[in-house]
Amino acid sequence: MPFELGHKAYGSWAKGRGVNPNEILVHENDRLGGLSGFFSTRVRVYKA
């Protein structure tokens, strides 16, 4: 889903349809540019 296009309700026709998936993301901004940090989850990669 595109950033900030989800919603809970904006009028009677939208009531009960959809939620904002961005609510479950960690709110973190890029330290240099100030943009939203979508990739703030850390992972470890091991050689198989």
Phi and psi restraints in degrees (range 20) as a CNS / XPLOR table:
assign (resid 1 and name C) (resid 2 and name N)
       (resid 2 and name CA) (resid 2 and name C) 1.0 -60.2 20.0 2
assign (resid 2 and name N) (resid 2 and name CA)
       (resid 2 and name C) (resid 3 and name N) 1.0 149.2 20.0 2
assign (resid 2 and name C) (resid 3 and name N)
       (resid 3 and name CA) (resid 3 and name C) 1.0 -58.9 20.0 2
assign (resid 3 and name N) (resid 3 and name CA)
       (resid 3 and name C) (resid 4 and name N) 1.0 130.2 20.0 2
assign (resid 3 and name C) (resid 4 and name N)
       (resid 4 and name CA) (resid 4 and name C) 1.0 64.6 20.0 2
assign (resid 4 and name N) (resid 4 and name CA)
       (resid 4 and name C) (resid 5 and name N) 1.0 23.7 20.0 2
assign (resid 4 and name C) (resid 5 and name N)
       (resid 5 and name CA) (resid 5 and name C) 1.0 -104.8 20.0 2
assign (resid 5 and name N) (resid 5 and name CA)
       (resid 5 and name C) (resid 6 and name N) 1.0 -7.8 20.0 2
assign (resid 5 and name C) (resid 6 and name N)
       (resid 6 and name CA) (resid 6 and name C) 1.0 -77.6 20.0 2
assign (resid 6 and name N) (resid 6 and name CA)
       (resid 6 and name C) (resid 7 and name N) 1.0 159.0 20.0 2
assign (resid 6 and name C) (resid 7 and name N)
       (resid 7 and name CA) (resid 7 and name C) 1.0 -156.9 20.0 2
assign (resid 7 and name N) (resid 7 and name CA)
       (resid 7 and name C) (resid 8 and name N) 1.0 166.1 20.0 2
assign (resid 7 and name C) (resid 8 and name N)
       (resid 8 and name CA) (resid 8 and name C) 1.0 -96.5 20.0 2
assign (resid 8 and name N) (resid 8 and name CA)
       (resid 8 and name C) (resid 9 and name N) 1.0 -50.8 20.0 2
assign (resid 8 and name C) (resid 9 and name N)
       (resid 9 and name CA) (resid 9 and name C) 1.0 -165.6 20.0 2
assign (resid 9 and name N) (resid 9 and name CA)
       (resid 9 and name C) (resid 10 and name N) 1.0 134.5 20.0 2
assign (resid 9 and name C) (resid 10 and name N)
       (resid 10 and name CA) (resid 10 and name C) 1.0 -136.3 20.0 2
assign (resid 10 and name N) (resid 10 and name CA)
       (resid 10 and name C) (resid 11 and name N) 1.0 70.4 20.0 2
assign (resid 10 and name C) (resid 11 and name N)
       (resid 11 and name CA) (resid 11 and name C) 1.0 114.0 20.0 2
assign (resid 11 and name N) (resid 11 and name CA)
       (resid 11 and name C) (resid 12 and name N) 1.0 170.5 20.0 2
assign (resid 11 and name C) (resid 12 and name N)
       (resid 12 and name CA) (resid 12 and name C) 1.0 -68.7 20.0 2
assign (resid 12 and name N) (resid 12 and name CA)
       (resid 12 and name C) (resid 13 and name N) 1.0 -30.4 20.0 2
assign (resid 12 and name C) (resid 13 and name N)
       (resid 13 and name CA) (resid 13 and name C) 1.0 -71.0 20.0 2
assign (resid 13 and name N) (resid 13 and name CA)
       (resid 13 and name C) (resid 14 and name N) 1.0 -26.0 20.0 2
assign (resid 13 and name C) (resid 14 and name N)
       (resid 14 and name CA) (resid 14 and name C) 1.0 -95.4 20.0 2
assign (resid 14 and name N) (resid 14 and name CA)
       (resid 14 and name C) (resid 15 and name N) 1.0 -6.1 20.0 2
assign (resid 14 and name C) (resid 15 and name N)
       (resid 15 and name CA) (resid 15 and name C) 1.0 -62.9 20.0 2
assign (resid 15 and name N) (resid 15 and name CA)
       (resid 15 and name C) (resid 16 and name N) 1.0 128.6 20.0 2
assign (resid 15 and name C) (resid 16 and name N)
       (resid 16 and name CA) (resid 16 and name C) 1.0 81.2 20.0 2
assign (resid 16 and name N) (resid 16 and name CA)
       (resid 16 and name C) (resid 17 and name N) 1.0 10.8 20.0 2
assign (resid 16 and name C) (resid 17 and name N)
       (resid 17 and name CA) (resid 17 and name C) 1.0 -122.7 20.0 2
assign (resid 17 and name N) (resid 17 and name CA)
       (resid 17 and name C) (resid 18 and name N) 1.0 116.4 20.0 2
assign (resid 17 and name C) (resid 18 and name N)
       (resid 18 and name CA) (resid 18 and name C) 1.0 76.5 20.0 2
assign (resid 18 and name N) (resid 18 and name CA)
       (resid 18 and name C) (resid 19 and name N) 1.0 158.7 20.0 2
assign (resid 18 and name C) (resid 19 and name N)
       (resid 19 and name CA) (resid 19 and name C) 1.0 -138.4 20.0 2
assign (resid 19 and name N) (resid 19 and name CA)
       (resid 19 and name C) (resid 20 and name N) 1.0 168.9 20.0 2
assign (resid 19 and name C) (resid 20 and name N)
       (resid 20 and name CA) (resid 20 and name C) 1.0 -88.8 20.0 2
assign (resid 20 and name N) (resid 20 and name CA)
       (resid 20 and name C) (resid 21 and name N) 1.0 111.1 20.0 2
assign (resid 20 and name C) (resid 21 and name N)
       (resid 21 and name CA) (resid 21 and name C) 1.0 -68.0 20.0 2
assign (resid 21 and name N) (resid 21 and name CA)
       (resid 21 and name C) (resid 22 and name N) 1.0 -15.6 20.0 2
assign (resid 21 and name C) (resid 22 and name N)
       (resid 22 and name CA) (resid 22 and name C) 1.0 -71.8 20.0 2
assign (resid 22 and name N) (resid 22 and name CA)
       (resid 22 and name C) (resid 23 and name N) 1.0 -11.5 20.0 2
assign (resid 22 and name C) (resid 23 and name N)
       (resid 23 and name CA) (resid 23 and name C) 1.0 -67.3 20.0 2
assign (resid 23 and name N) (resid 23 and name CA)
       (resid 23 and name C) (resid 24 and name N) 1.0 -23.5 20.0 2
assign (resid 23 and name C) (resid 24 and name N)
       (resid 24 and name CA) (resid 24 and name C) 1.0 -92.7 20.0 2
assign (resid 24 and name N) (resid 24 and name CA)
       (resid 24 and name C) (resid 25 and name N) 1.0 -6.5 20.0 2
assign (resid 24 and name C) (resid 25 and name N)
       (resid 25 and name CA) (resid 25 and name C) 1.0 -80.4 20.0 2
assign (resid 25 and name N) (resid 25 and name CA)
       (resid 25 and name C) (resid 26 and name N) 1.0 149.6 20.0 2
assign (resid 25 and name C) (resid 26 and name N)
       (resid 26 and name CA) (resid 26 and name C) 1.0 -71.8 20.0 2
assign (resid 26 and name N) (resid 26 and name CA)
       (resid 26 and name C) (resid 27 and name N) 1.0 130.3 20.0 2
assign (resid 26 and name C) (resid 27 and name N)
       (resid 27 and name CA) (resid 27 and name C) 1.0 -84.5 20.0 2
assign (resid 27 and name N) (resid 27 and name CA)
       (resid 27 and name C) (resid 28 and name N) 1.0 102.7 20.0 2
assign (resid 27 and name C) (resid 28 and name N)
       (resid 28 and name CA) (resid 28 and name C) 1.0 -143.2 20.0 2
assign (resid 28 and name N) (resid 28 and name CA)
       (resid 28 and name C) (resid 29 and name N) 1.0 135.7 20.0 2
assign (resid 28 and name C) (resid 29 and name N)
       (resid 29 and name CA) (resid 29 and name C) 1.0 -105.5 20.0 2
assign (resid 29 and name N) (resid 29 and name CA)
       (resid 29 and name C) (resid 30 and name N) 1.0 152.3 20.0 2
assign (resid 29 and name C) (resid 30 and name N)
       (resid 30 and name CA) (resid 30 and name C) 1.0 -64.8 20.0 2
assign (resid 30 and name N) (resid 30 and name CA)
       (resid 30 and name C) (resid 31 and name N) 1.0 131.0 20.0 2
assign (resid 30 and name C) (resid 31 and name N)
       (resid 31 and name CA) (resid 31 and name C) 1.0 -69.8 20.0 2
assign (resid 31 and name N) (resid 31 and name CA)
       (resid 31 and name C) (resid 32 and name N) 1.0 -30.0 20.0 2
assign (resid 31 and name C) (resid 32 and name N)
       (resid 32 and name CA) (resid 32 and name C) 1.0 -87.4 20.0 2
assign (resid 32 and name N) (resid 32 and name CA)
       (resid 32 and name C) (resid 33 and name N) 1.0 -46.4 20.0 2
assign (resid 32 and name C) (resid 33 and name N)
       (resid 33 and name CA) (resid 33 and name C) 1.0 -100.3 20.0 2
assign (resid 33 and name N) (resid 33 and name CA)
       (resid 33 and name C) (resid 34 and name N) 1.0 -17.0 20.0 2
assign (resid 33 and name C) (resid 34 and name N)
       (resid 34 and name CA) (resid 34 and name C) 1.0 81.0 20.0 2
assign (resid 34 and name N) (resid 34 and name CA)
       (resid 34 and name C) (resid 35 and name N) 1.0 4.5 20.0 2
assign (resid 34 and name C) (resid 35 and name N)
       (resid 35 and name CA) (resid 35 and name C) 1.0 -79.2 20.0 2
assign (resid 35 and name N) (resid 35 and name CA)
       (resid 35 and name C) (resid 36 and name N) 1.0 164.9 20.0 2
assign (resid 35 and name C) (resid 36 and name N)
       (resid 36 and name CA) (resid 36 and name C) 1.0 -63.6 20.0 2
assign (resid 36 and name N) (resid 36 and name CA)
       (resid 36 and name C) (resid 37 and name N) 1.0 137.0 20.0 2
assign (resid 36 and name C) (resid 37 and name N)
       (resid 37 and name CA) (resid 37 and name C) 1.0 -96.4 20.0 2
assign (resid 37 and name N) (resid 37 and name CA)
       (resid 37 and name C) (resid 38 and name N) 1.0 95.8 20.0 2
assign (resid 37 and name C) (resid 38 and name N)
       (resid 38 and name CA) (resid 38 and name C) 1.0 -79.5 20.0 2
assign (resid 38 and name N) (resid 38 and name CA)
       (resid 38 and name C) (resid 39 and name N) 1.0 -19.4 20.0 2
assign (resid 38 and name C) (resid 39 and name N)
       (resid 39 and name CA) (resid 39 and name C) 1.0 -111.9 20.0 2
assign (resid 39 and name N) (resid 39 and name CA)
       (resid 39 and name C) (resid 40 and name N) 1.0 49.2 20.0 2
assign (resid 39 and name C) (resid 40 and name N)
       (resid 40 and name CA) (resid 40 and name C) 1.0 -90.3 20.0 2
assign (resid 40 and name N) (resid 40 and name CA)
       (resid 40 and name C) (resid 41 and name N) 1.0 1.8 20.0 2
assign (resid 40 and name C) (resid 41 and name N)
       (resid 41 and name CA) (resid 41 and name C) 1.0 -82.7 20.0 2
assign (resid 41 and name N) (resid 41 and name CA)
       (resid 41 and name C) (resid 42 and name N) 1.0 127.8 20.0 2
assign (resid 41 and name C) (resid 42 and name N)
       (resid 42 and name CA) (resid 42 and name C) 1.0 -91.6 20.0 2
assign (resid 42 and name N) (resid 42 and name CA)
       (resid 42 and name C) (resid 43 and name N) 1.0 142.3 20.0 2
assign (resid 42 and name C) (resid 43 and name N)
       (resid 43 and name CA) (resid 43 and name C) 1.0 -134.5 20.0 2
assign (resid 43 and name N) (resid 43 and name CA)
       (resid 43 and name C) (resid 44 and name N) 1.0 160.9 20.0 2
assign (resid 43 and name C) (resid 44 and name N)
       (resid 44 and name CA) (resid 44 and name C) 1.0 -119.8 20.0 2
assign (resid 44 and name N) (resid 44 and name CA)
       (resid 44 and name C) (resid 45 and name N) 1.0 134.8 20.0 2
assign (resid 44 and name C) (resid 45 and name N)
       (resid 45 and name CA) (resid 45 and name C) 1.0 -113.2 20.0 2
assign (resid 45 and name N) (resid 45 and name CA)
       (resid 45 and name C) (resid 46 and name N) 1.0 126.3 20.0 2
assign (resid 45 and name C) (resid 46 and name N)
       (resid 46 and name CA) (resid 46 and name C) 1.0 -113.9 20.0 2
assign (resid 46 and name N) (resid 46 and name CA)
       (resid 46 and name C) (resid 47 and name N) 1.0 146.0 20.0 2
assign (resid 46 and name C) (resid 47 and name N)
       (resid 47 and name CA) (resid 47 and name C) 1.0 -71.0 20.0 2
assign (resid 47 and name N) (resid 47 and name CA)
       (resid 47 and name C) (resid 48 and name N) 1.0 132.5 20.0 2
